[in-house]
Amino acid sequence: MASGGKRGRPVRPPATTPTARENQLIADAYALAEQQIREGKASSQVLTHFLKMGTERERLEQERLKGENALLSAKVENLASQARIETLYGEALNAMRRYSGHGEEVIEE
């Protein structure tokens, strides 16, 4: 494994997507912040960020956001399900009309 210069970190291959590149940069930023904290050289902004991330309020906020995302996903699934049910009802009504002797008459919504 090749070393990554002054810090002796392994060299990673370049990211192939913007999301992967962003994740690499985030990982590097966290590693640098961790090093600065351990060496007592972290700025007040870095310390404040990590102190805030460790609070109960932040944990609750993250839980709330996850709950909101789950609720939105459920709403989207519910809307899709309702659309499928409406389609099935329409098909069933048309089938009943055909079977009752109304021929090929199809009622569109």
C-alpha distances in whole Angstrom, upper triangle without the diagonal:
4,7,10,12,15,14,10,10,6,8,10,12,15,18,20,23,25,25,21,21,23,21,18,20,22,19,18,22,22,19,21,24,23,21,25,27,25,26,29,29,29,32,35,34,31,32,35,33,31,34,36,33,34,38,40,41,38,37,41,40,37,39,42,40,38,42,43,40,41,45,45,43,46,48,47,47,50,51,50,51,55,55,54,57,59,58,59,62,63,63,65,68,68,68,71,73,72,73,76,78,77,75,72,73,69,69,66,65
4,7,9,12,12,9,8,6,6,9,11,14,17,20,23,24,24,21,20,22,21,17,19,21,18,17,20,21,18,19,23,22,20,23,26,24,25,28,27,28,30,34,33,29,31,34,32,31,34,36,33,34,38,40,42,38,38,41,40,37,40,42,40,39,43,44,41,42,46,45,44,47,49,47,48,51,52,51,53,56,56,55,58,60,60,61,64,65,64,66,69,69,69,72,74,74,75,78,79,78,77,74,74,70,70,67,66
4,6,9,8,5,5,5,6,10,12,15,18,21,23,24,24,21,19,21,20,16,18,20,17,15,18,19,15,16,20,19,17,20,23,21,21,25,24,24,27,30,30,26,28,31,29,28,31,33,31,32,36,38,40,36,36,40,39,36,39,41,39,38,42,43,41,42,46,45,44,47,49,48,48,52,52,51,53,56,56,56,59,61,61,62,65,66,65,67,70,70,71,73,75,75,76,79,81,79,78,75,75,72,71,68,67
4,7,6,5,5,5,5,9,11,13,16,19,21,22,22,19,17,19,18,14,15,17,14,12,15,16,13,13,17,17,15,18,21,20,20,23,21,22,24,27,27,24,26,29,27,26,29,31,29,30,34,37,37,34,34,38,37,34,37,39,37,36,40,41,39,40,44,43,42,45,47,46,47,50,51,50,52,55,55,55,58,60,59,60,63,64,64,66,69,69,70,72,74,74,75,78,80,78,77,74,74,70,70,66,65
4,6,6,7,9,9,12,15,16,19,22,24,24,25,22,20,21,20,17,17,19,17,14,16,18,15,14,18,18,15,17,20,20,19,22,20,21,24,27,27,24,26,29,28,27,30,32,30,32,35,38,39,36,36,40,39,36,39,41,39,39,43,43,41,43,47,46,45,48,50,49,50,53,54,53,55,58,58,58,61,63,62,64,67,67,67,70,72,72,73,76,77,77,79,82,83,81,80,77,77,73,73,69,68
4,6,8,11,12,15,18,19,21,25,27,26,26,24,21,22,22,18,17,19,17,14,16,17,14,12,16,16,13,15,18,17,15,19,17,18,21,25,25,22,24,27,26,25,28,30,29,30,34,37,38,35,35,39,38,36,39,41,39,39,43,44,42,44,47,46,46,49,51,50,51,54,55,54,56,59,59,60,62,64,64,65,68,69,69,71,74,74,75,77,79,79,81,83,85,83,82,79,79,75,74,71,69
4,5,9,11,14,17,18,20,24,25,25,25,22,20,21,19,16,16,17,14,11,13,14,10,10,13,13,10,12,15,14,13,17,16,17,20,23,23,20,21,25,23,22,25,27,26,27,31,34,35,32,32,36,35,33,36,38,36,36,40,41,39,41,44,44,43,46,48,47,48,51,52,52,54,57,57,57,60,62,62,63,66,67,67,69,71,72,72,75,77,77,78,81,83,81,80,77,77,73,72,69,67
4,7,9,12,16,18,20,23,25,25,25,22,20,22,20,17,17,18,15,13,16,16,12,13,16,15,13,16,18,16,16,20,19,20,23,26,26,23,24,28,26,25,28,30,28,29,33,35,37,33,34,37,37,34,37,39,38,37,41,42,40,41,45,44,44,47,49,48,48,52,53,52,54,57,57,57,60,62,62,63,66,67,67,69,71,72,72,75,77,77,78,81,82,81,80,77,77,73,72,69,68
4,6,9,13,15,17,20,22,22,22,18,17,18,16,13,14,15,12,10,13,14,10,11,15,14,12,15,18,16,17,20,19,20,23,26,25,21,23,26,24,23,26,28,26,27,30,33,34,31,31,34,34,31,34,36,34,34,37,38,36,38,41,41,40,43,45,44,45,48,49,48,50,53,53,53,56,58,58,59,62,63,63,65,67,68,68,71,73,73,74,77,78,77,76,73,73,69,69,66,64
4,6,10,12,15,18,20,21,20,17,16,18,16,13,14,16,13,12,15,15,13,14,18,17,16,19,21,20,21,24,23,23,26,29,28,24,26,29,27,25,29,30,28,29,32,35,36,32,32,36,35,32,34,37,35,34,37,38,36,37,41,40,39,42,44,43,44,47,48,47,49,52,52,52,55,57,56,57,60,61,61,63,66,66,66,69,71,71,72,75,76,75,74,71,71,67,67,64,62
4,7,9,12,15,17,18,19,15,14,16,15,11,13,15,13,11,15,16,14,15,19,18,18,20,23,22,23,26,24,24,26,29,28,25,27,30,27,26,30,31,29,30,34,36,37,33,33,37,35,32,35,37,35,34,38,38,36,37,41,40,39,42,44,42,43,46,47,46,48,51,51,51,54,56,55,56,59,60,60,62,65,65,65,68,70,70,71,74,75,74,72,69,69,66,65,62,61
4,6,8,12,14,15,15,12,11,14,12,9,12,14,12,11,15,16,14,16,19,19,19,22,24,24,25,27,26,25,27,30,28,25,27,30,27,26,29,30,28,29,33,35,35,32,32,35,33,30,33,35,32,31,35,36,33,34,38,37,35,39,41,39,39,43,44,42,44,47,47,47,50,52,51,53,56,56,56,58,61,61,61,64,66,66,67,70,71,70,69,65,66,62,62,59,57
4,6,9,12,14,14,11,10,14,13,10,13,15,14,14,17,19,17,19,22,22,22,25,27,27,28,31,29,28,30,32,30,28,30,32,29,28,32,33,30,32,35,37,37,34,33,36,35,32,34,36,33,32,36,36,33,35,38,37,35,38,40,38,39,42,43,41,44,47,46,46,49,51,50,51,54,55,54,57,59,59,60,63,64,64,66,68,70,68,67,63,64,60,60,57,56
4,6,9,11,12,9,8,11,11,9,11,14,13,13,16,18,17,19,22,23,23,25,27,28,28,31,29,28,29,31,29,26,29,31,28,28,31,32,29,31,34,36,36,33,33,35,34,31,33,35,32,31,35,35,32,33,37,35,34,37,39,36,37,41,41,40,42,45,44,44,48,49,48,50,53,53,53,56,58,58,58,61,63,63,64,67,68,67,65,62,62,58,58,55,53
4,6,7,8,5,5,9,9,8,10,13,13,13,16,17,18,19,21,23,23,25,27,28,29,31,29,28,29,31,28,26,29,30,27,26,30,30,27,30,33,34,34,30,30,33,31,28,30,32,29,28,31,31,28,30,33,31,30,33,35,33,34,37,37,36,38,41,40,41,44,45,45,46,49,50,49,52,54,54,55,58,59,59,61,63,65,63,62,58,58,55,54,51,50
4,7,9,7,7,11,11,11,13,16,16,17,19,21,21,23,25,26,27,29,31,32,33,35,33,31,32,34,31,29,32,33,29,29,33,32,30,32,35,36,36,32,32,34,32,29,31,33,29,28,32,31,28,30,33,31,29,33,34,31,32,36,36,34,37,39,38,38,42,43,42,44,47,47,47,50,52,52,52,55,57,56,58,61,62,60,59,55,56,52,52,48,47
4,5,5,6,9,10,11,12,14,15,17,18,20,21,23,24,26,27,29,30,32,33,35,33,30,31,33,29,28,31,31,27,28,31,30,28,30,33,34,34,30,30,32,29,26,29,30,26,25,29,28,25,27,30,27,26,29,31,28,29,33,33,31,34,36,35,36,39,40,39,41,44,45,44,47,49,49,50,53,54,54,56,59,60,58,57,53,53,50,49,46,44
4,5,5,6,9,10,11,12,14,15,16,18,20,21,22,24,26,27,28,30,32,33,31,28,28,30,26,25,28,28,25,25,29,28,25,28,31,32,31,27,28,30,27,24,27,28,24,24,27,26,23,26,28,26,25,29,30,27,29,32,32,31,34,36,35,36,39,40,40,42,45,45,45,48,50,50,51,54,55,55,57,59,60,59,57,54,54,50,49,46,44
4,5,5,6,9,10,11,12,14,15,17,18,20,21,22,24,26,27,29,30,31,30,27,27,29,25,23,26,26,23,23,27,25,23,26,28,29,28,24,25,26,24,21,24,25,21,21,24,23,20,23,25,23,22,26,27,25,26,30,30,29,32,34,34,34,37,39,38,40,43,43,44,46,48,48,49,52,53,54,55,58,59,57,56,53,53,49,48,45,43
4,5,5,6,9,10,11,12,14,15,16,18,20,21,23,24,26,27,29,30,29,26,27,29,26,23,26,27,23,23,27,26,23,26,28,30,29,26,25,28,26,23,25,26,23,22,26,26,23,25,28,26,25,28,30,28,29,32,33,31,34,37,36,37,40,41,41,42,45,46,46,48,51,51,51,54,56,56,57,60,61,60,59,55,55,52,51,48,46
4,5,5,6,9,10,11,12,14,15,16,18,20,21,23,24,26,27,28,26,24,25,27,24,22,25,26,22,23,26,26,23,26,29,30,30,26,27,29,27,24,27,28,25,24,28,28,25,27,30,28,27,31,32,30,32,35,35,34,37,39,39,39,43,44,44,45,48,49,49,51,53,54,55,57,59,59,61,63,64,63,61,58,58,54,53,50,48
4,5,5,6,9,10,10,12,14,15,16,18,20,21,22,24,26,27,25,22,23,24,21,19,22,22,19,20,23,22,20,23,25,27,27,23,23,26,23,21,24,25,22,22,25,25,22,25,27,26,25,29,30,28,30,33,33,33,36,38,38,38,41,43,43,44,47,48,48,50,53,53,54,57,58,58,60,62,64,62,61,58,57,54,52,49,47
4,5,5,6,9,10,11,12,14,15,16,18,20,21,22,24,26,24,22,22,24,21,19,21,22,18,18,22,21,18,21,24,25,25,21,22,24,22,19,22,24,21,20,24,24,21,24,27,25,25,28,30,28,29,33,33,33,35,38,38,38,41,43,43,44,47,48,48,50,52,53,54,56,58,58,60,62,64,62,61,58,58,54,53,50,48
4,5,5,6,9,10,11,12,14,15,17,18,20,21,23,24,23,21,22,24,21,19,21,23,19,19,23,23,20,23,26,28,28,24,24,27,25,22,25,27,24,24,28,28,25,27,30,29,28,32,34,32,33,37,37,36,39,41,41,42,45,46,46,48,50,51,51,54,56,56,57,60,61,62,63,65,67,65,64,61,61,57,56,53,51
4,5,5,6,9,10,10,12,14,15,16,18,20,21,22,20,18,19,21,18,16,19,20,17,17,21,21,19,22,25,27,27,23,24,27,25,22,25,27,24,24,28,28,26,28,31,30,29,33,34,33,34,38,38,38,40,42,42,43,46,47,47,49,52,52,53,55,57,58,59,61,63,63,65,67,69,67,66,63,62,59,58,54,52
4,5,5,6,9,10,10,12,14,15,16,18,20,21,19,17,17,19,16,14,16,17,14,14,18,18,15,18,21,23,23,19,20,23,21,18,22,23,21,21,25,25,23,25,28,27,27,30,32,31,32,36,36,36,38,41,41,42,44,46,46,48,50,51,52,54,56,57,58,60,62,62,64,66,68,66,65,62,62,58,57,53,51
4,5,5,6,9,10,10,12,14,15,16,18,20,19,17,18,20,18,15,17,19,15,15,18,19,16,18,21,24,24,20,21,24,23,20,23,25,23,22,26,27,25,27,30,29,29,32,34,33,34,37,38,38,40,42,43,43,46,48,48,49,52,53,53,55,57,58,59,61,63,64,65,67,69,68,67,64,63,60,58,55,53
4,5,5,6,9,10,11,12,14,15,16,18,17,15,17,19,17,14,17,19,16,15,19,20,18,20,23,26,26,23,23,27,25,23,26,28,26,26,29,30,28,30,33,33,32,35,37,36,37,41,41,41,43,46,46,46,49,51,51,52,55,56,56,59,61,61,62,65,66,67,68,71,72,71,70,67,66,63,61,58,56
4,5,5,6,8,10,10,12,14,15,16,14,12,13,15,13,10,13,15,12,12,16,17,15,18,21,24,24,20,21,25,23,21,24,26,24,24,28,28,27,29,32,32,32,35,36,36,37,40,41,41,43,45,46,47,49,51,51,53,55,56,57,59,61,62,63,65,66,67,69,71,73,71,70,67,66,63,61,58,56
4,5,5,6,9,10,10,12,14,15,14,12,13,15,13,10,12,14,11,10,14,15,13,15,18,21,21,18,19,22,21,19,22,24,22,23,26,27,26,28,31,31,31,34,35,35,36,39,40,40,42,45,45,46,48,50,51,52,54,56,56,58,60,61,62,64,66,67,68,70,72,71,70,67,66,63,61,58,56
4,5,5,6,9,10,11,12,14,13,12,14,17,16,12,14,16,14,13,16,18,16,17,21,24,25,21,22,25,25,22,25,28,26,26,30,31,29,31,34,34,34,37,39,38,39,42,43,43,45,48,48,49,51,53,53,55,57,58,59,61,63,64,65,67,69,69,71,73,75,73,73,70,69,65,64,61,59
4,5,5,6,9,10,11,12,11,9,12,14,14,10,12,15,14,13,16,18,17,18,22,25,25,22,23,27,26,24,27,29,28,28,32,32,31,33,36,36,36,39,41,40,41,44,45,45,47,50,50,51,54,55,56,57,60,61,61,63,65,66,67,69,71,72,73,75,77,76,75,72,71,68,66,63,61
4,5,5,6,9,10,10,9,7,9,11,10,7,9,12,10,9,13,14,13,15,18,22,22,19,21,24,23,22,25,27,25,26,30,30,29,32,34,34,35,38,39,39,41,43,44,45,47,49,49,50,53,54,55,57,59,60,61,63,65,66,67,69,71,71,73,75,77,75,75,72,71,67,66,62,60
4,5,5,6,9,10,10,8,12,13,13,9,10,13,12,10,13,15,14,14,18,21,22,20,20,24,24,22,25,27,26,26,30,31,30,32,35,35,35,38,40,40,41,44,45,45,47,49,50,51,53,55,56,57,59,61,61,63,65,66,67,69,71,72,73,75,77,76,75,73,72,68,67,64,61
4,5,5,6,9,8,8,12,14,15,11,12,16,15,13,16,18,17,18,21,25,26,23,24,28,27,26,29,31,30,30,34,35,34,36,39,39,39,42,43,43,44,47,48,49,50,53,54,54,57,58,59,60,63,64,65,66,69,70,70,72,74,75,76,78,80,79,78,76,75,71,70,67,65
4,6,5,6,5,5,8,11,12,9,10,13,13,12,14,17,17,18,21,24,25,23,24,28,27,26,29,31,30,31,34,35,34,37,39,39,40,42,44,44,45,48,49,50,52,54,55,55,58,59,60,62,64,65,66,68,70,71,72,74,76,76,78,80,82,80,80,77,76,72,71,68,65
4,5,5,6,5,9,10,11,8,8,11,12,10,12,15,15,15,18,21,23,20,22,25,25,24,27,29,29,29,32,34,33,35,38,38,39,41,43,43,45,47,48,49,51,53,54,55,57,59,60,61,63,64,65,67,69,70,71,73,75,76,77,79,81,80,79,77,76,72,70,67,65
4,6,8,8,12,14,15,12,11,15,15,13,14,18,17,17,20,23,25,23,24,27,28,26,29,32,31,31,35,36,35,37,40,41,41,43,45,45,47,49,51,51,53,55,56,57,59,61,62,63,65,66,67,69,71,72,73,75,77,78,79,81,83,82,81,78,78,74,73,70,67
4,5,8,11,14,16,13,12,16,17,15,17,20,20,20,23,26,28,26,27,31,30,29,32,35,34,34,38,39,38,40,43,43,44,46,48,48,50,52,53,54,56,58,59,60,62,64,64,66,68,69,70,72,74,75,76,78,80,81,82,84,86,84,84,81,80,77,75,72,70
4,6,9,11,13,11,10,14,15,14,15,18,19,19,21,25,26,24,26,29,29,29,31,34,33,34,37,38,38,40,42,43,43,46,48,48,50,52,53,54,56,58,59,60,62,64,64,66,68,69,70,72,74,75,76,78,80,81,82,84,86,85,84,81,81,77,75,72,70
4,7,9,12,10,10,13,15,14,16,18,19,20,22,26,27,25,27,30,29,29,32,34,33,34,37,38,37,40,42,42,43,46,47,47,49,52,52,53,55,57,58,59,61,63,64,65,67,69,70,71,73,74,75,77,79,80,81,83,85,84,83,80,80,76,74,71,68
4,7,8,6,7,10,11,11,12,15,16,17,19,23,23,21,23,26,26,25,28,30,29,30,34,34,34,36,39,39,40,42,44,44,46,48,49,50,52,54,54,56,58,59,60,62,64,65,66,68,70,71,72,74,76,77,78,80,82,80,80,77,76,72,71,67,65
4,5,5,6,9,10,11,12,14,16,17,19,23,23,21,23,26,25,25,28,30,29,30,33,34,34,36,38,38,39,42,43,43,45,48,48,49,51,53,54,55,58,59,60,62,63,65,66,68,69,71,72,74,75,76,78,80,82,80,80,77,76,72,70,67,64
4,5,5,6,8,10,10,12,14,15,17,20,20,19,21,24,23,23,27,28,27,29,32,32,32,35,37,37,38,41,42,42,44,46,47,48,51,52,53,55,57,58,59,61,63,64,65,67,68,70,71,73,74,76,77,79,81,79,79,76,75,71,69,66,63
4,5,5,6,9,10,10,12,14,16,19,19,17,20,22,20,21,24,25,24,26,29,29,29,32,34,34,35,38,39,39,41,43,44,45,47,49,50,51,53,54,56,58,59,60,62,63,65,66,68,70,71,72,74,75,77,75,75,73,71,67,65,62,59
4,5,5,6,9,10,11,13,15,19,18,16,18,21,20,20,23,25,23,25,28,28,28,31,33,33,34,37,38,38,40,42,43,44,46,48,49,50,52,54,55,57,58,60,61,63,64,66,67,69,70,71,73,75,77,75,75,72,71,67,65,62,59
4,5,5,6,9,10,11,13,17,17,15,17,20,20,20,23,24,24,25,28,29,29,32,34,34,35,38,39,39,41,43,44,45,47,49,50,52,53,55,56,58,59,61,62,64,65,67,68,70,72,73,74,76,78,76,76,73,72,69,67,63,61
4,6,5,6,9,10,11,15,14,13,16,18,17,18,21,22,22,24,26,27,27,30,31,32,33,36,37,37,39,41,42,44,46,47,48,50,52,53,54,56,57,59,60,62,63,65,66,68,70,71,72,74,76,74,74,72,70,67,64,61,59
4,6,5,6,9,10,14,13,11,14,16,15,15,18,20,19,21,23,24,24,27,29,29,30,33,34,34,36,38,39,40,42,44,45,47,48,50,51,53,54,56,57,59,60,62,63,65,66,68,69,71,73,71,71,68,67,63,61,58,55
4,5,5,6,9,13,13,11,12,16,15,15,18,20,19,20,23,24,24,26,29,29,30,33,34,35,36,38,40,41,42,44,46,47,49,50,51,53,55,56,57,59,61,62,63,65,67,68,69,71,73,72,72,69,68,64,62,59,56
4,5,5,7,11,11,10,12,15,15,15,18,20,20,21,24,25,25,27,29,30,31,34,35,36,38,39,41,42,44,45,47,48,50,51,53,54,56,57,59,60,62,63,65,66,68,69,70,72,74,73,73,70,69,65,63,60,58
4,5,5,9,8,7,10,12,12,12,15,16,17,18,21,21,22,25,26,27,29,31,32,33,35,36,38,39,41,42,44,45,47,48,50,51,53,54,56,57,59,60,62,63,65,66,68,69,71,70,70,67,66,62,60,57,54
4,6,9,9,6,8,11,10,10,13,15,15,16,19,20,20,22,24,25,26,28,30,31,32,34,36,37,38,40,41,43,44,46,47,49,50,52,53,55,56,58,59,61,63,64,65,67,69,67,68,65,64,60,58,55,52
4,7,9,7,7,11,12,11,14,16,16,17,20,21,22,23,26,27,28,30,31,33,34,36,37,39,40,42,43,44,46,48,49,50,52,54,55,56,58,60,61,62,64,66,66,68,71,69,69,67,66,62,60,57,55
4,5,5,7,9,10,11,13,14,16,17,19,20,22,23,25,26,28,29,31,32,34,35,37,38,39,41,43,44,45,47,49,50,51,53,55,56,57,59,60,61,63,65,66,67,70,69,69,67,65,62,60,57,54
4,5,5,6,9,10,11,12,14,15,16,18,20,21,22,24,26,27,29,30,32,33,35,36,37,39,41,42,43,45,47,48,49,51,53,53,55,57,58,59,61,63,64,65,68,66,67,65,63,60,58,55,52
4,5,5,6,9,10,10,12,14,15,16,18,20,21,22,24,26,27,29,30,31,33,35,36,37,39,41,42,43,45,46,47,49,51,52,53,56,57,58,60,62,62,64,66,65,65,63,62,58,56,53,50
4,5,5,6,9,10,11,12,14,15,17,18,20,21,23,24,26,27,29,30,32,33,35,36,38,39,41,42,44,45,46,48,50,51,53,54,56,57,59,60,61,63,65,64,64,62,60,57,54,52,49
4,5,5,6,9,10,11,12,14,15,17,18,20,21,23,24,26,27,29,31,32,33,35,37,38,39,41,43,43,45,47,48,49,51,53,54,55,57,59,60,61,64,62,63,60,59,55,53,51,48
4,5,5,6,9,10,10,12,14,15,16,18,20,21,22,24,26,27,29,30,31,33,35,36,37,39,41,42,43,45,47,47,49,51,52,53,55,57,58,59,62,60,61,59,57,54,51,49,46
4,5,5,6,9,10,11,12,14,15,17,18,20,21,23,24,26,27,29,30,31,33,35,36,38,39,41,42,44,45,46,48,50,51,52,54,56,57,58,61,59,60,57,56,52,50,47,44
4,5,5,6,9,10,11,12,14,15,17,18,20,21,23,24,26,27,29,30,32,33,35,36,38,39,41,43,44,45,47,49,50,51,53,54,55,57,59,58,58,56,54,51,49,46,43
4,5,5,6,9,10,11,12,14,15,16,18,20,21,22,24,26,27,28,31,32,33,35,36,37,39,41,42,43,45,47,48,49,51,53,53,55,57,56,57,54,53,49,47,45,42
4,5,5,6,9,10,10,12,14,15,16,18,20,21,23,25,26,27,29,30,31,33,35,36,37,39,41,42,43,45,46,47,49,51,52,53,56,54,55,53,51,48,45,43,40
4,5,5,6,9,10,11,12,14,15,17,18,20,21,23,24,26,27,29,30,32,33,35,36,38,39,41,42,44,45,47,48,50,51,52,55,53,54,51,50,46,44,41,38
4,5,5,6,9,10,11,12,14,15,17,18,20,21,22,24,26,27,29,30,32,33,35,36,38,39,41,42,43,45,47,48,49,51,53,52,52,50,49,45,43,40,38
4,5,5,6,9,10,11,12,14,15,16,18,20,21,22,25,26,27,29,30,31,33,35,36,37,39,41,42,43,45,47,47,49,51,50,50,48,47,43,41,39,36
4,5,5,6,9,10,11,12,14,15,17,19,20,21,23,25,26,27,29,30,31,33,35,36,37,39,41,42,44,45,46,48,50,48,49,47,45,42,39,37,34
4,5,5,6,9,10,11,12,14,15,17,18,20,21,23,24,26,27,29,30,32,33,35,36,38,39,41,42,44,45,47,49,47,48,45,44,40,38,35,33
4,5,5,6,9,10,11,12,14,15,16,18,20,21,22,24,26,27,28,30,32,33,35,36,37,39,41,42,43,45,47,46,46,44,43,39,37,35,32
4,5,5,6,9,10,10,12,14,15,16,19,20,21,23,25,26,27,29,30,31,33,35,36,37,39,41,42,43,45,44,45,42,41,37,35,33,30
4,5,5,6,9,10,11,13,14,15,17,19,20,21,23,25,26,27,29,30,32,33,35,36,38,40,41,42,44,43,43,41,39,36,33,31,28
4,5,5,6,9,10,11,12,14,16,17,18,20,21,23,24,26,27,29,30,32,33,35,37,38,39,41,43,41,42,39,38,34,33,30,27
4,5,5,6,9,10,10,12,14,15,16,18,20,21,22,24,26,27,28,30,31,33,35,36,37,38,41,40,40,38,37,33,31,29,26
4,5,5,6,9,10,10,12,14,15,17,19,20,21,23,24,26,27,29,30,31,33,35,36,37,40,38,39,36,35,31,29,27,24
4,5,5,6,9,10,11,13,14,16,17,19,20,21,23,25,26,28,29,31,32,34,35,36,39,37,37,35,33,29,28,25,22
4,5,5,6,9,10,11,12,14,15,17,18,20,21,22,24,26,27,29,30,32,33,35,37,35,36,33,32,29,27,25,22
4,5,5,6,9,10,10,12,14,15,16,18,20,21,22,24,26,27,29,30,31,33,35,34,34,32,31,27,25,23,21
4,5,5,6,9,10,11,13,14,15,17,19,20,21,23,24,26,27,29,30,32,34,32,32,30,29,25,23,20,18
4,5,5,6,9,10,11,13,14,16,17,18,20,21,23,25,26,27,29,30,33,31,31,28,27,24,22,20,17
4,5,5,6,9,10,11,12,14,15,16,18,20,21,22,24,26,27,28,31,29,30,28,27,23,22,20,18
4,5,5,6,9,10,10,12,14,15,16,18,20,21,23,24,26,27,29,28,28,26,25,21,19,17,15
4,5,5,6,9,10,11,12,14,15,17,18,20,21,23,24,26,28,26,26,24,22,19,17,15,12
4,5,5,6,9,10,11,12,14,15,16,18,20,21,22,24,26,25,25,23,22,18,17,15,14
4,5,5,6,9,10,10,12,14,15,16,18,20,21,22,25,23,24,22,21,18,16,15,14
4,5,5,6,9,10,11,12,14,15,17,19,20,21,23,21,22,20,19,15,13,12,10
4,5,5,6,9,10,11,12,14,15,17,18,20,22,20,20,18,17,13,12,10,10
4,5,5,6,9,10,10,12,14,15,16,18,20,19,19,18,17,14,13,13,12
4,5,5,6,9,10,10,12,14,15,16,19,18,18,17,16,13,12,12,11
4,5,5,6,9,10,11,12,14,15,17,15,16,14,13,9,8,8,8
4,6,5,6,9,10,11,12,14,16,15,14,13,12,9,9,10,11
4,5,5,6,9,10,10,12,15,14,15,14,13,11,11,12,13
4,5,5,6,9,10,10,13,12,13,12,11,9,9,11,11
4,5,5,6,9,10,11,9,10,9,8,6,7,9,11
4,5,5,6,9,10,10,10,9,10,9,10,13,15
4,5,5,6,9,9,10,11,11,10,11,14,16
4,5,5,7,6,7,8,7,8,9,13,15
4,5,6,5,5,6,7,8,11,14,17
4,5,7,8,9,11,12,14,17,19
4,6,8,11,11,13,14,18,20
4,5,9,9,12,14,18,21
4,7,6,9,11,15,18
4,6,9,12,15,18
4,6,10,12,16
4,7,10,13
4,6,10
4,7
4
